[in-house]
């Protein structure tokens, strides 16, 4: 799939034990339904065409059970072909989130960087204060920018104010090769699942 109508909205469900979310385009059409398998030693994510979960399109699997320096492989469910990977670089990600995107041949071609590490610090600090901790979702809203090999900004994911951190918006900042676009959106799917777990 390509030629997405941006911005894309990532909306997490809060009425389920699963870490599920829906991705819709600017016209409110569902593009993907993302479900994270629970109680797995290795991360495993299933991506469906909609909430009915009748048609699986992609899967994402970790290559190890500890997620520091883990790579997450994207597989086309119908063809079983690997279409790319995303990896988080352990120690660098403690301050600001940093992820590298790889093509089907394992070559790094994009990277994602958290824009402001102080947002995470403020969120963690206020989150420890009783009563005030319910405000963190409104006051601290991180953003993550994807860069190509030339250092150009191409995509940006921003958290929107909410009590439960439910909504994120993905904007296109520059043209992206259509053959890469789905893979790059998969990178953001995996990244946001990992970052939400960290608070």
N, C-alpha and C positions, 0 to 999 in steps of 0.2 A: 504494500500500500504506500502511496506517496501523495503529494499535493494536498496535504492536510490544511484545513481552514483554521488558522491560528487566530487568537490564542486557544490553547488546549487547556481544559480544566481537569485537574486531578481531584476527585472528591472521595474522601475516605468514609466508609460506613462505620458508625459507632454502635450499631445494634447487633454486632456479630462478634463471636470469639475470634474469627479469622481476621487477619490484617488485610481486608479487601478494599479495593477502590476502583472507581469507574473513571475512564478518561473520555471526555466529550469535547467536541469541537465548538467553534464559535456559534454554530447554528443549533447547538444542544443535541447533536447526533452522537450516539454512543459509538466510539471507535474500538475501545478495549475494556474488558473487565479483568482485573488482576487479582489473583488469589494466592496468598502465601500459605504453603502447607505448614501446619503446626507440628511441634514436637519432633522435628527432624534435626539430626546432628549436623547435616549439611543443608544449607539454605536451598529450598526448591520452590520456584514460583511458576504458576501456570497463568497464561494469558489467553483469554477467550474473546470472541467477537462481541459478546454482550452478556448481560446478567443471567441469561438462561443457562449459560455454561454448556450449551449443546455443541459448540464448535470451538475446539482449542486451536489457536493459531501458533503460539510459541511457548517455549519453556525456558526457564533460566535456572541453572544449577551451579552451586559452588563447587570448587575443586578441592576444598578441605573443610573440616568442621570448625576450625578457628578462623574467624573472619578477618584478622589482621593479615594483610598482604594476600588475601584470597582473591582469586579471579572468578568471575561469574560468566558462564558460557551461555550464549543465546542460541537456541536451536529452533529451526522451522519445524513445527510439529508434523506437518504433512509430508515433507520431503526428508525429514531427519537430518538435514544439512545444518552444519554450524555456520552462523552468519556473523558472529563476532563475539567480543568479550568486553567486560569492564572490570577494572581492578582498583581497589582502594589501597593506597600506600600507607600502611600502618602508622608509624610514628608521626609522619607529616600530618596525618588526619586528626591528631589529638587537639591541635589548636584550630586549624581550619581544614575543612573537608577538601581532599584532593583525590580525584579519580582519573584514571587513564582509560581511554577507549581504544579498542583494537579491532581491526578488520578481520575478515574470515581467515586471512593468512597469518594472523597473529602480529601484525604490524601496527604500532601505535600511530593513530592519526588525529585524535582529538583528546582534549582533556577538560575536566570539569573542576572548577575551583569555587569554594565558598567565598562570597564577596567580602564579608566582614566577620572576623572571628570573635569580635567583642559581643556580637549578638548572642552567640552561644554562651559566653561567659555570663552575660546579664541574665539570660534565661535560667542558667544553672543556679546562680546566686539567689534570684527572686523565688525560684522554685522550692527553695529550702525554708522559706518563711511562711508559716501557717496563715491562711486566709488570703494573703497577698499572692500566693502561688497560683490562684485561679486566674490571675491577670496576665500570666506569662504569654498565653496564646494571643493576646491582643497587643501586648507591648513589644514583643520580640519576634520579628518575622524575617528569618534568614532568606537570602537569595543565593543562587548558584548559577554561574555563567560557564558556558561551554565555549572553548576556543579551538580553532583549527590549527594546523601545523605552522601557519604563518603568524599566529597570534591574534587573528581576527575573531571577534565575538560573533557567534552564530546563533546560539540559543540561550535563553535565561529562564530559570524556574524560580518563582517567588512564592513564599507562603503568604496567604491572605489572613488578616486578623480573624480569629475565632477562638472560642474557649477550648476547643478540643483539637486544634491544629488540623482541621478537616480538609481545608481547601488549598490547593496550590495551582498556580497558573504558569503555563509554559508559553513563552513568546519567542517568535523568530526575529532575530536581529539582523540576519543577512541570509542570502540565498544558500541553500544546502543542496548538494548533489542528491537528486531523488533516490538513487540507489542506496544512499547512506541513511536516509531520513528515518525509516522505521527503526533501524539499529540504534540510532542516537536517542530516539524516544525510549527504547528499551533500556538504555543506559540510565536515563533519568528515573525510570520505574524502579530499577534496582537500587539506585542511589537513595531515593527518597524513603524506601523501606528501611534501609540501614540507618539513615540519619534520624528518622522518627523514633527508632528504637533507642537511640542515644539521647533523646530529649532535644 
